[in-house]
Amino acid sequence: MKKNLFVYGLIGALALTACSKSKEEKAIESLSCDNPQLSSEIEKTLQSVIGNNANQFVQSDARHLVDTNKVMAAAKELTVSLSAPELTKDNNKQICNSKLNITVPENIWKEIQTNAPLINGKSDFAARFKEQLKSNGFSMNDNVFTKPFQYTPLGSSIKAASALANLGSDYDKSSIQNVAITIGNALLAYGVKDTVNLGGHLYNRADALTLIHNPHAQVKPIEQLSTDAQTASAILNGKAVPNTGYNIDKAKSSNNSNTTNEVSAHALQEARNNNANANNMINHLWVNLEETVRTTLRPEEQKWIANKLTQCQAQAANINNPDQSEYIRLQCDTKLTNERINYLKGYSLH
């Protein structure tokens, strides 16, 4: 009798084990690595980070090299795919093992490599970019960047027995954000404008690249950097001021005709503040230029300062009202300083 009870108990235990195993298998079968929304979510993360990265670059770039709209258009062309997803167990948890592929369209990738010297100088862009990808766990095959990728599976049935079936596709989001910055920095080169500020002049992008590779190349600018730069350059070299909408002689005549006008204390203080701001800005720009550039420009800068002083003192010389005279001198000094700031910005590339 006892033997029969033991046999029946053993059969029952085996049945329960089989039942438990069957439930576990069903739970595993109810999980799926097929998540079409995951690739779309990663693409949106890439686009968001790349857009922020481009905006930050443009705000701090005195050269005005990059068009953010062009960078964002390229970011939207990136494609994300997950290849060979496989449901496996890792530390007793079900996990999807796959390969994440980020693809840059071939035409965009080629232009990135062509324009890279305008952003990064003569450094080996491809080698540096490959190393940066590697630090993010990605390998590089031409314009396709790949890394092993894990994410949690989704339940294919609402009746799935396992609690894992209720999880979304969690994954390492920080790694996506990090590689987005790396790719975003590369896309800045794609966003370089058709005309480029180089050494205080405006060049076609192709001519600017020629000068990067060969500074002695016989390439002519398409025009001076700007009307402000033309004015600053003319004053610097003691030449007639170009017709840029600001005529010193005309301004002086106009100012002399209004010498009887009183300058309010508020207007005079505002002129003083504007002048201080302009001089602080040019001083900040000057000390942040490369030492070799400052050495080259120093004689020119000293000459420009002397000429600016002469020009502005001459404008205020025949005005009898002290406040009006100071106001005219400050206005002149501020305008010419702002023009010089724009001129010097062109040298920040070197």
LUMBA-297056 format. One record per residue: residue number from 1; residue in one letter; x, y, z of N, C-alpha, C in turn. Coordinates in steps of 0.1 Angstrom, whole numbers. Layout:
! residues N
> seq, type, n.xx, n.yy, n.zz, ca.xx, ca.yy, ca.zz, c.xx, c.yy, c.zz
> NUM, A, X, Y, Z, X, Y, Z, X, Y, Z .
...
//
This chain:
! residues 350
> seq, type, n.xx, n.yy, n.zz, ca.xx, ca.yy, ca.zz, c.xx, c.yy, c.zz
> 1, M, 8, -12, 0, 0, 0, 0, 9, 13, 0 .
> 2, K, 19, 13, 9, 28, 24, 10, 35, 26, -3 .
> 3, K, 39, 14, -9, 46, 15, -22, 37, 21, -33 .
> 4, N, 24, 18, -33, 15, 24, -43, 14, 39, -41 .
> 5, L, 13, 43, -28, 12, 57, -25, 24, 65, -30 .
> 6, F, 36, 58, -28, 49, 65, -32, 49, 66, -47 .
> 7, V, 44, 56, -54, 44, 56, -69, 34, 67, -74 .
> 8, Y, 23, 67, -67, 13, 78, -72, 18, 92, -69 .
> 9, G, 25, 93, -57, 31, 106, -54, 41, 111, -64 .
> 10, L, 50, 101, -68, 60, 104, -78, 54, 108, -91 .
> 11, I, 44, 101, -95, 37, 104, -108, 31, 118, -107 .
> 12, G, 25, 121, -95, 20, 135, -94, 30, 146, -94 .
> 13, A, 41, 143, -88, 52, 153, -88, 58, 155, -102 .
> 14, L, 59, 144, -109, 64, 146, -123, 54, 153, -132 .
> 15, A, 41, 151, -129, 31, 158, -136, 31, 173, -133 .
> 16, L, 33, 176, -121, 34, 190, -117, 46, 197, -123 .
> 17, T, 57, 189, -124, 70, 195, -130, 67, 197, -144 .
> 18, A, 61, 187, -151, 58, 189, -165, 49, 200, -168 .
> 19, C, 39, 202, -159, 30, 213, -160, 37, 226, -158 .
> 20, S, 46, 227, -148, 54, 239, -146, 62, 242, -157 .
> 21, K, 69, 232, -163, 78, 234, -174, 70, 239, -186 .
> 22, S, 58, 233, -188, 49, 237, -199, 45, 252, -198 .
> 23, K, 42, 256, -185, 39, 270, -183, 51, 279, -186 .
> 24, E, 63, 275, -182, 75, 283, -184, 78, 284, -199 .
> 25, E, 76, 273, -207, 78, 273, -221, 68, 283, -228 .
> 26, K, 56, 282, -223, 46, 291, -228, 49, 305, -226 .
> 27, A, 54, 308, -213, 58, 321, -210, 69, 326, -219 .
> 28, I, 79, 317, -221, 90, 321, -230, 85, 324, -244 .
> 29, E, 76, 315, -249, 71, 316, -262, 62, 329, -264 .
> 30, S, 57, 334, -253, 49, 346, -254, 57, 358, -255 .
> 31, L, 70, 358, -253, 78, 369, -254, 84, 370, -268 .
> 32, S, 86, 383, -273, 90, 385, -286, 101, 396, -287 .
> 33, C, 111, 394, -296, 121, 404, -298, 117, 413, -310 .
> 34, D, 105, 411, -316, 101, 419, -327, 94, 431, -322 .
> 35, N, 101, 443, -323, 96, 455, -318, 99, 466, -328 .
> 36, P, 90, 468, -339, 93, 478, -349, 94, 492, -344 .
> 37, Q, 88, 495, -332, 89, 509, -327, 102, 512, -321 .
> 38, L, 110, 502, -318, 123, 505, -312, 133, 512, -321 .
> 39, S, 133, 508, -333, 142, 515, -343, 138, 529, -345 .
> 40, S, 125, 532, -345, 119, 545, -347, 123, 554, -335 .
> 41, E, 122, 548, -323, 125, 555, -311, 140, 559, -310 .
> 42, I, 149, 550, -315, 163, 553, -315, 166, 564, -325 .
> 43, E, 159, 564, -337, 161, 574, -347, 157, 588, -342 .
> 44, K, 146, 588, -334, 142, 601, -328, 152, 606, -318 .
> 45, T, 158, 597, -310, 168, 601, -301, 180, 607, -308 .
> 46, L, 184, 601, -319, 196, 605, -327, 193, 619, -332 .
> 47, Q, 181, 621, -338, 178, 634, -344, 177, 645, -333 .
> 48, S, 172, 642, -321, 171, 652, -311, 185, 657, -306 .
> 49, V, 193, 647, -303, 207, 650, -298, 215, 657, -309 .
> 50, I, 214, 653, -321, 221, 659, -332, 217, 673, -334 .
> 51, G, 204, 676, -333, 199, 690, -334, 204, 699, -323 .
> 52, N, 204, 694, -311, 209, 702, -300, 224, 705, -301 .
> 53, N, 231, 694, -306, 245, 696, -308, 249, 706, -318 .
> 54, A, 241, 706, -329, 243, 716, -340, 240, 730, -335 .
> 55, N, 230, 732, -328, 226, 745, -323, 237, 750, -314 .
> 56, Q, 242, 742, -305, 252, 746, -296, 265, 750, -303 .
> 57, F, 268, 743, -314, 280, 746, -321, 279, 760, -328 .
> 58, V, 267, 762, -335, 265, 774, -342, 265, 786, -333 .
> 59, Q, 260, 785, -321, 259, 796, -312, 273, 800, -307 .
> 60, S, 283, 791, -307, 296, 794, -302, 306, 796, -313 .
> 61, D, 302, 794, -326, 311, 795, -337, 311, 809, -344 .
> 62, A, 321, 817, -342, 322, 830, -347, 324, 830, -362 .
> 63, R, 327, 818, -368, 330, 818, -382, 317, 816, -390 .
> 64, H, 306, 812, -383, 293, 810, -390, 294, 800, -401 .
> 65, L, 300, 789, -399, 303, 779, -409, 291, 770, -412 .
> 66, V, 283, 767, -403, 274, 756, -404, 259, 761, -405 .
> 67, D, 252, 754, -414, 237, 756, -415, 230, 745, -407 .
> 68, T, 224, 748, -396, 217, 738, -388, 206, 731, -395 .
> 69, N, 199, 738, -404, 188, 731, -411, 194, 720, -420 .
> 70, K, 206, 722, -426, 212, 712, -434, 216, 700, -425 .
> 71, V, 221, 703, -413, 225, 692, -404, 213, 684, -400 .
> 72, M, 202, 690, -397, 190, 683, -393, 184, 675, -404 .
> 73, A, 185, 681, -417, 180, 673, -428, 188, 660, -430 .
> 74, A, 201, 661, -427, 209, 649, -428, 206, 639, -417 .
> 75, A, 203, 644, -405, 200, 636, -394, 187, 627, -397 .
> 76, K, 178, 633, -404, 165, 626, -407, 167, 616, -418 .
> 77, E, 179, 616, -424, 182, 606, -434, 189, 594, -428 .
> 78, L, 193, 594, -415, 199, 583, -409, 189, 572, -408 .
> 79, T, 193, 559, -409, 184, 548, -407, 190, 539, -397 .
> 80, V, 181, 533, -389, 184, 525, -378, 177, 511, -380 .
> 81, S, 185, 501, -378, 179, 487, -379, 185, 478, -369 .
> 82, L, 177, 468, -365, 182, 457, -356, 182, 444, -364 .
> 83, S, 194, 438, -365, 195, 426, -372, 197, 414, -363 .
> 84, A, 192, 402, -368, 194, 389, -361, 190, 390, -347 .
> 85, P, 178, 395, -343, 174, 395, -329, 172, 380, -324 .
> 86, E, 176, 377, -312, 175, 364, -307, 171, 364, -292 .
> 87, L, 161, 357, -288, 157, 357, -274, 165, 347, -267 .
> 88, T, 172, 352, -257, 181, 343, -249, 179, 347, -234 .
> 89, K, 186, 339, -226, 185, 341, -211, 198, 346, -206 .
> 90, D, 198, 357, -198, 209, 363, -192, 207, 365, -178 .
> 91, N, 214, 358, -169, 212, 359, -154, 198, 356, -151 .
> 92, N, 192, 345, -157, 179, 341, -154, 168, 350, -159 .
> 93, K, 172, 360, -167, 162, 369, -173, 162, 368, -188 .
> 94, Q, 150, 369, -194, 149, 368, -209, 154, 381, -215 .
> 95, I, 162, 381, -225, 168, 393, -231, 169, 391, -246 .
> 96, C, 168, 401, -253, 169, 401, -268, 184, 405, -271 .
> 97, N, 191, 396, -278, 204, 400, -283, 203, 403, -298 .
> 98, S, 208, 414, -302, 208, 418, -316, 220, 426, -320 .
> 99, K, 220, 431, -332, 230, 440, -336, 223, 453, -341 .
> 100, L, 227, 464, -335, 222, 477, -339, 230, 483, -350 .
> 101, N, 224, 487, -361, 230, 493, -373, 225, 507, -375 .
> 102, I, 234, 516, -375, 231, 530, -379, 238, 533, -392 .
> 103, T, 230, 537, -402, 235, 539, -415, 234, 554, -419 .
> 104, V, 245, 560, -424, 245, 573, -430, 244, 571, -445 .
> 105, P, 235, 578, -452, 235, 577, -466, 248, 580, -473 .
> 106, E, 252, 572, -483, 265, 573, -489, 269, 587, -494 .
> 107, N, 259, 594, -500, 263, 607, -505, 266, 617, -493 .
> 108, I, 259, 615, -482, 261, 624, -470, 275, 621, -464 .
> 109, W, 278, 608, -463, 290, 603, -458, 302, 608, -466 .
> 110, K, 301, 608, -479, 312, 613, -487, 314, 628, -485 .
> 111, E, 303, 636, -484, 305, 650, -483, 310, 654, -469 .
> 112, I, 307, 646, -459, 312, 647, -445, 327, 646, -446 .
> 113, Q, 332, 636, -453, 347, 634, -453, 354, 645, -462 .
> 114, T, 347, 650, -472, 353, 661, -480, 354, 674, -472 .
> 115, N, 343, 677, -465, 342, 690, -458, 349, 690, -444 .
> 116, A, 352, 678, -439, 357, 677, -425, 369, 687, -422 .
> 117, P, 379, 689, -431, 390, 698, -428, 385, 712, -424 .
> 118, L, 374, 717, -429, 369, 730, -426, 364, 731, -411 .
> 119, I, 360, 719, -406, 356, 719, -392, 368, 714, -383 .
> 120, N, 375, 704, -387, 385, 698, -379, 399, 700, -383 .
> 121, G, 402, 709, -393, 416, 711, -397, 421, 699, -405 .
> 122, K, 434, 697, -406, 440, 687, -414, 441, 673, -407 .
> 123, S, 435, 672, -396, 436, 659, -389, 429, 648, -397 .
> 124, D, 433, 635, -394, 427, 624, -401, 413, 622, -395 .
> 125, F, 403, 627, -402, 390, 627, -397, 385, 612, -396 .
> 126, A, 387, 604, -406, 381, 590, -406, 387, 582, -394 .
> 127, A, 400, 583, -392, 406, 576, -381, 401, 581, -367 .
> 128, R, 400, 594, -366, 395, 599, -353, 381, 595, -351 .
> 129, F, 373, 596, -361, 359, 592, -360, 357, 577, -356 .
> 130, K, 365, 569, -363, 364, 555, -360, 368, 552, -346 .
> 131, E, 378, 559, -341, 382, 557, -327, 371, 561, -317 .
> 132, Q, 364, 572, -320, 353, 577, -312, 342, 567, -312 .
> 133, L, 339, 561, -324, 328, 551, -324, 332, 539, -316 .
> 134, K, 345, 535, -317, 349, 524, -309, 348, 526, -294 .
> 135, S, 350, 538, -289, 348, 541, -275, 333, 540, -271 .
> 136, N, 324, 540, -281, 310, 539, -278, 305, 524, -281 .
> 137, G, 315, 515, -284, 312, 502, -286, 307, 498, -300 .
> 138, F, 310, 507, -310, 305, 505, -323, 318, 502, -332 .
> 139, S, 315, 493, -342, 325, 491, -352, 320, 499, -365 .
> 140, M, 329, 501, -374, 326, 510, -386, 329, 502, -399 .
> 141, N, 320, 501, -407, 322, 495, -420, 317, 506, -431 .
> 142, D, 326, 514, -436, 322, 525, -445, 312, 534, -438 .
> 143, N, 300, 535, -443, 290, 544, -437, 280, 537, -428 .
> 144, V, 283, 525, -423, 274, 517, -415, 281, 515, -401 .
> 145, F, 275, 519, -390, 281, 517, -377, 273, 507, -369 .
> 146, T, 280, 497, -363, 273, 486, -358, 278, 483, -344 .
> 147, K, 269, 478, -335, 273, 474, -321, 264, 463, -317 .
> 148, P, 269, 454, -308, 260, 444, -301, 250, 452, -293 .
> 149, F, 237, 447, -293, 227, 455, -287, 217, 446, -280 .
> 150, Q, 214, 449, -267, 205, 441, -259, 193, 450, -255 .
> 151, Y, 181, 444, -255, 169, 450, -250, 159, 440, -245 .
> 152, T, 150, 444, -237, 141, 435, -231, 130, 432, -241 .
> 153, P, 125, 419, -241, 115, 415, -251, 101, 421, -247 .
> 154, L, 93, 420, -257, 79, 424, -255, 70, 412, -254 .
> 155, G, 59, 413, -247, 50, 401, -246, 41, 402, -259 .
> 156, S, 40, 390, -266, 32, 389, -278, 18, 386, -275 .
> 157, S, 15, 383, -262, 1, 381, -258, -2, 387, -244 .
> 158, I, -13, 393, -242, -17, 399, -229, -19, 388, -219 .
> 159, K, -20, 376, -223, -22, 365, -213, -8, 359, -209 .
> 160, A, 3, 365, -213, 16, 359, -210, 17, 357, -195 .
> 161, A, 22, 345, -191, 23, 342, -177, 34, 349, -170 .
> 162, S, 45, 352, -177, 57, 357, -171, 55, 372, -169 .
> 163, A, 60, 377, -158, 60, 392, -155, 68, 399, -165 .
> 164, L, 78, 392, -171, 87, 399, -181, 79, 404, -193 .
> 165, A, 68, 397, -195, 60, 400, -207, 54, 414, -206 .
> 166, N, 53, 419, -194, 47, 433, -192, 58, 444, -194 .
> 167, L, 71, 440, -195, 81, 450, -196, 81, 456, -211 .
> 168, G, 85, 469, -212, 87, 474, -225, 101, 471, -229 .
> 169, S, 105, 476, -241, 119, 473, -246, 129, 483, -240 .
> 170, D, 133, 480, -227, 144, 488, -221, 157, 485, -228 .
> 171, Y, 166, 495, -228, 179, 493, -234, 188, 505, -229 .
> 172, D, 200, 504, -233, 210, 514, -228, 209, 527, -236 .
> 173, K, 200, 536, -231, 198, 548, -238, 210, 557, -238 .
> 174, S, 218, 557, -227, 230, 566, -227, 239, 563, -238 .
> 175, S, 241, 550, -242, 250, 547, -253, 245, 553, -266 .
> 176, I, 232, 554, -268, 226, 560, -280, 229, 575, -280 .
> 177, Q, 227, 581, -268, 229, 595, -268, 244, 599, -270 .
> 178, N, 253, 590, -265, 267, 593, -267, 271, 592, -281 .
> 179, V, 266, 581, -288, 270, 579, -302, 263, 590, -311 .
> 180, A, 252, 595, -306, 245, 606, -313, 254, 619, -314 .
> 181, I, 261, 621, -303, 270, 633, -302, 281, 631, -312 .
> 182, T, 287, 619, -312, 298, 616, -321, 293, 617, -336 .
> 183, I, 282, 612, -339, 277, 613, -353, 273, 627, -356 .
> 184, G, 267, 634, -346, 264, 648, -348, 275, 657, -351 .
> 185, N, 287, 655, -344, 299, 662, -347, 304, 660, -361 .
> 186, A, 302, 648, -366, 306, 645, -380, 296, 652, -390 .
> 187, L, 284, 652, -387, 274, 659, -396, 276, 674, -397 .
> 188, L, 283, 680, -387, 286, 694, -388, 293, 697, -402 .
> 189, A, 302, 688, -406, 309, 690, -418, 299, 689, -430 .
> 190, Y, 289, 681, -429, 279, 681, -440, 272, 694, -441 .
> 191, G, 270, 700, -429, 262, 713, -428, 270, 725, -432 .
> 192, V, 283, 724, -436, 291, 736, -439, 284, 743, -451 .
> 193, K, 283, 756, -450, 276, 764, -460, 284, 765, -473 .
> 194, D, 277, 770, -483, 283, 770, -497, 294, 781, -497 .
> 195, T, 293, 791, -489, 304, 801, -488, 309, 801, -474 .
> 196, V, 323, 803, -473, 330, 801, -461, 338, 813, -457 .
> 197, N, 337, 817, -445, 346, 828, -439, 359, 822, -436 .
> 198, L, 370, 827, -443, 383, 821, -441, 393, 833, -441 .
> 199, G, 400, 835, -430, 410, 846, -430, 405, 860, -432 .
> 200, G, 392, 862, -429, 387, 876, -431, 381, 878, -445 .
> 201, H, 380, 867, -453, 374, 868, -466, 364, 857, -468 .
> 202, L, 355, 859, -478, 345, 849, -481, 349, 841, -494 .
> 203, Y, 349, 828, -492, 353, 819, -503, 342, 809, -506 .
> 204, N, 342, 804, -519, 334, 793, -522, 339, 781, -513 .
> 205, R, 331, 772, -510, 335, 761, -501, 347, 753, -507 .
> 206, A, 346, 750, -520, 356, 743, -527, 370, 750, -526 .
> 207, D, 369, 764, -528, 382, 772, -528, 387, 772, -513 .
> 208, A, 378, 773, -504, 382, 773, -490, 390, 760, -486 .
> 209, L, 384, 749, -491, 391, 736, -489, 405, 736, -495 .
> 210, T, 406, 742, -507, 419, 742, -514, 429, 750, -505 .
> 211, L, 424, 761, -499, 433, 769, -491, 437, 761, -478 .
> 212, I, 428, 753, -473, 431, 745, -461, 442, 736, -464 .
> 213, H, 442, 730, -475, 452, 720, -479, 465, 726, -484 .
> 214, N, 463, 738, -490, 475, 745, -495, 473, 760, -493 .
> 215, P, 478, 766, -482, 476, 780, -478, 482, 789, -489 .
> 216, H, 491, 785, -497, 497, 794, -507, 490, 792, -521 .
> 217, A, 479, 785, -522, 472, 784, -534, 467, 797, -539 .
> 218, Q, 467, 799, -552, 462, 812, -558, 447, 811, -560 .
> 219, V, 440, 814, -549, 426, 814, -549, 421, 828, -544 .
> 220, K, 412, 833, -552, 407, 847, -549, 393, 846, -541 .
> 221, P, 391, 854, -531, 378, 854, -525, 367, 859, -534 .
> 222, I, 355, 855, -532, 344, 860, -540, 341, 874, -537 .
> 223, E, 344, 879, -525, 342, 893, -521, 348, 894, -507 .
> 224, Q, 348, 906, -502, 353, 908, -489, 342, 902, -479 .
> 225, L, 347, 899, -467, 338, 892, -458, 324, 899, -456 .
> 226, S, 324, 912, -455, 312, 919, -453, 314, 934, -455 .
> 227, T, 303, 942, -456, 305, 956, -457, 312, 962, -444 .
> 228, D, 309, 956, -433, 316, 960, -420, 331, 958, -422 .
> 229, A, 335, 946, -427, 349, 943, -429, 355, 952, -439 .
> 230, Q, 348, 956, -449, 353, 965, -459, 356, 979, -452 .
> 231, T, 347, 984, -444, 349, 996, -437, 361, 996, -428 .
> 232, A, 362, 985, -420, 373, 984, -410, 386, 983, -418 .
> 233, S, 386, 976, -429, 399, 974, -436, 403, 987, -442 .
> 234, A, 393, 995, -447, 396, 1008, -454, 402, 1017, -443 .
> 235, I, 396, 1018, -432, 400, 1027, -421, 414, 1023, -417 .
> 236, L, 416, 1010, -416, 429, 1004, -412, 440, 1009, -421 .
> 237, N, 437, 1009, -434, 448, 1012, -444, 447, 1027, -449 .
> 238, G, 440, 1035, -442, 440, 1049, -445, 433, 1053, -458 .
> 239, K, 424, 1044, -463, 418, 1046, -476, 404, 1052, -474 .
> 240, A, 398, 1056, -485, 384, 1061, -485, 375, 1050, -480 .
> 241, V, 366, 1054, -471, 356, 1044, -466, 347, 1040, -477 .
> 242, P, 345, 1027, -480, 336, 1022, -490, 321, 1027, -488 .
> 243, N, 313, 1027, -498, 300, 1032, -497, 291, 1020, -491 .
> 244, T, 292, 1019, -478, 285, 1008, -471, 273, 1013, -462 .
> 245, G, 268, 1025, -465, 257, 1030, -457, 262, 1038, -446 .
> 246, Y, 275, 1039, -443, 280, 1047, -432, 291, 1056, -438 .
> 247, N, 289, 1069, -439, 298, 1078, -444, 303, 1088, -433 .
> 248, I, 316, 1087, -430, 321, 1094, -418, 319, 1109, -421 .
> 249, D, 323, 1114, -433, 322, 1129, -435, 307, 1133, -434 .
> 250, K, 298, 1125, -440, 284, 1128, -439, 279, 1128, -425 .
> 251, A, 284, 1118, -417, 280, 1118, -403, 285, 1130, -395 .
> 252, K, 297, 1134, -399, 303, 1145, -392, 295, 1158, -395 .
> 253, S, 291, 1160, -408, 284, 1171, -412, 270, 1172, -405 .
> 254, S, 264, 1160, -404, 251, 1159, -398, 252, 1162, -383 .
> 255, N, 263, 1157, -377, 265, 1159, -362, 267, 1174, -360 .
> 256, N, 275, 1181, -368, 278, 1195, -366, 265, 1203, -367 .
> 257, S, 256, 1199, -376, 244, 1207, -378, 235, 1206, -366 .
> 258, N, 238, 1196, -357, 229, 1194, -345, 236, 1197, -332 .
> 259, T, 247, 1205, -333, 255, 1208, -321, 247, 1215, -311 .
> 260, T, 236, 1221, -314, 228, 1228, -304, 219, 1219, -296 .
> 261, N, 217, 1207, -302, 209, 1197, -295, 215, 1192, -282 .
> 262, E, 207, 1191, -272, 212, 1186, -259, 211, 1171, -260 .
> 263, V, 221, 1165, -253, 222, 1150, -252, 217, 1147, -238 .
> 264, S, 207, 1139, -237, 202, 1135, -224, 212, 1127, -216 .
> 265, A, 211, 1127, -203, 221, 1120, -195, 219, 1105, -197 .
> 266, H, 206, 1101, -200, 204, 1086, -203, 210, 1082, -216 .
> 267, A, 209, 1090, -227, 215, 1087, -239, 230, 1087, -239 .
> 268, L, 236, 1096, -231, 250, 1096, -229, 255, 1084, -222 .
> 269, Q, 248, 1080, -211, 252, 1068, -204, 251, 1055, -212 .
> 270, E, 240, 1055, -220, 238, 1044, -229, 249, 1042, -239 .
> 271, A, 254, 1054, -244, 265, 1054, -254, 278, 1049, -247 .
> 272, R, 280, 1053, -234, 292, 1048, -227, 291, 1033, -224 .
> 273, N, 279, 1028, -221, 277, 1014, -218, 280, 1006, -231 .
> 274, N, 274, 1010, -242, 276, 1004, -255, 291, 1003, -259 .
> 275, N, 298, 1014, -257, 312, 1015, -260, 320, 1006, -251 .
> 276, A, 317, 1005, -238, 324, 996, -229, 322, 981, -234 .
> 277, N, 309, 978, -237, 306, 964, -242, 314, 961, -254 .
> 278, A, 314, 970, -264, 321, 967, -276, 336, 965, -274 .
> 279, N, 342, 973, -265, 356, 972, -263, 359, 959, -254 .
> 280, N, 350, 956, -245, 352, 943, -238, 352, 931, -248 .
> 281, M, 342, 932, -258, 341, 921, -267, 353, 920, -276 .
> 282, I, 358, 931, -281, 370, 930, -290, 382, 925, -282 .
> 283, N, 383, 929, -270, 395, 924, -261, 394, 909, -259 .
> 284, H, 381, 905, -256, 379, 890, -254, 382, 882, -267 .
> 285, L, 378, 888, -278, 381, 881, -291, 396, 881, -294 .
> 286, W, 402, 892, -291, 417, 893, -294, 425, 882, -286 .
> 287, V, 422, 882, -273, 430, 873, -264, 427, 858, -267 .
> 288, N, 416, 855, -274, 413, 841, -277, 417, 837, -291 .
> 289, L, 423, 846, -298, 429, 842, -311, 441, 834, -308 .
> 290, E, 445, 826, -318, 458, 818, -316, 469, 828, -316 .
> 291, E, 480, 824, -308, 491, 833, -306, 498, 837, -319 .
> 292, T, 499, 827, -329, 505, 830, -342, 497, 841, -349 .
> 293, V, 484, 840, -348, 475, 850, -355, 477, 864, -348 .
> 294, R, 477, 864, -335, 479, 877, -328, 493, 883, -332 .
> 295, T, 503, 875, -333, 516, 880, -337, 516, 886, -351 .
> 296, T, 509, 880, -360, 508, 885, -373, 500, 897, -374 .
> 297, L, 489, 898, -367, 480, 909, -367, 484, 921, -359 .
> 298, R, 493, 919, -349, 496, 930, -339, 499, 943, -345 .
> 299, P, 509, 944, -355, 512, 957, -361, 499, 963, -368 .
> 300, E, 492, 955, -374, 479, 959, -381, 469, 965, -371 .
> 301, E, 468, 957, -360, 459, 961, -349, 463, 974, -343 .
> 302, Q, 476, 977, -340, 480, 989, -335, 477, 1001, -344 .
> 303, K, 479, 998, -357, 476, 1009, -367, 462, 1012, -367 .
> 304, W, 453, 1001, -366, 439, 1003, -366, 434, 1012, -354 .
> 305, I, 440, 1009, -342, 436, 1016, -330, 440, 1031, -332 .
> 306, A, 451, 1034, -337, 456, 1048, -339, 446, 1055, -349 .
> 307, N, 443, 1048, -360, 434, 1054, -370, 420, 1056, -364 .
> 308, K, 415, 1047, -356, 402, 1048, -351, 402, 1060, -341 .
> 309, L, 412, 1062, -333, 413, 1073, -324, 413, 1086, -332 .
> 310, T, 420, 1087, -343, 421, 1099, -351, 407, 1102, -357 .
> 311, Q, 401, 1092, -363, 388, 1094, -370, 378, 1099, -360 .
> 312, C, 377, 1093, -348, 366, 1096, -339, 368, 1110, -332 .
> 313, Q, 381, 1113, -329, 384, 1126, -324, 381, 1137, -334 .
> 314, A, 384, 1134, -347, 381, 1144, -357, 366, 1147, -358 .
> 315, Q, 358, 1137, -357, 343, 1139, -357, 338, 1148, -346 .
> 316, A, 344, 1146, -334, 339, 1153, -323, 346, 1167, -321 .
> 317, A, 356, 1170, -328, 365, 1181, -326, 358, 1195, -326 .
> 318, N, 349, 1196, -336, 342, 1209, -338, 329, 1211, -331 .
> 319, I, 326, 1202, -322, 314, 1203, -314, 316, 1209, -301 .
> 320, N, 310, 1220, -298, 313, 1228, -286, 307, 1222, -273 .
> 321, N, 295, 1216, -275, 289, 1210, -263, 297, 1198, -258 .
> 322, P, 302, 1198, -246, 310, 1186, -242, 303, 1173, -242 .
> 323, D, 290, 1173, -237, 283, 1160, -237, 280, 1156, -252 .
> 324, Q, 277, 1165, -260, 274, 1161, -274, 287, 1156, -281 .
> 325, S, 298, 1163, -278, 311, 1159, -283, 315, 1145, -279 .
> 326, E, 313, 1142, -266, 316, 1129, -261, 307, 1118, -267 .
> 327, Y, 294, 1122, -269, 284, 1113, -274, 288, 1109, -289 .
> 328, I, 292, 1119, -297, 296, 1116, -311, 309, 1107, -311 .
> 329, R, 318, 1111, -302, 331, 1103, -302, 328, 1088, -298 .
> 330, L, 319, 1086, -288, 316, 1073, -284, 308, 1065, -294 .
> 331, Q, 299, 1071, -301, 292, 1065, -312, 301, 1060, -323 .
> 332, C, 310, 1069, -327, 320, 1066, -337, 329, 1054, -333 .
> 333, D, 334, 1055, -320, 343, 1044, -315, 336, 1031, -315 .
> 334, T, 323, 1031, -310, 316, 1019, -309, 313, 1012, -322 .
> 335, K, 309, 1021, -332, 306, 1015, -345, 319, 1009, -352 .
> 336, L, 330, 1016, -351, 342, 1011, -357, 347, 999, -350 .
> 337, T, 345, 999, -337, 350, 987, -329, 342, 975, -333 .
> 338, N, 328, 977, -335, 320, 965, -339, 324, 961, -353 .
> 339, E, 327, 970, -362, 332, 966, -375, 345, 958, -374 .
> 340, R, 353, 962, -365, 366, 955, -364, 364, 941, -358 .
> 341, I, 354, 940, -349, 351, 927, -343, 347, 917, -354 .
> 342, N, 338, 922, -363, 334, 913, -374, 346, 910, -383 .
> 343, Y, 355, 919, -385, 367, 917, -393, 376, 906, -386 .
> 344, L, 378, 907, -373, 387, 898, -366, 381, 884, -365 .
> 345, K, 368, 883, -365, 362, 870, -364, 366, 861, -375 .
> 346, G, 369, 867, -387, 373, 859, -398, 387, 851, -396 .
> 347, Y, 394, 856, -386, 407, 849, -383, 406, 838, -373 .
> 348, S, 395, 836, -367, 393, 826, -357, 395, 812, -362 .
> 349, L, 394, 810, -376, 396, 797, -381, 410, 792, -381 .
> 350, H, 420, 801, -380, 434, 797, -381, 440, 795, -367 .
//
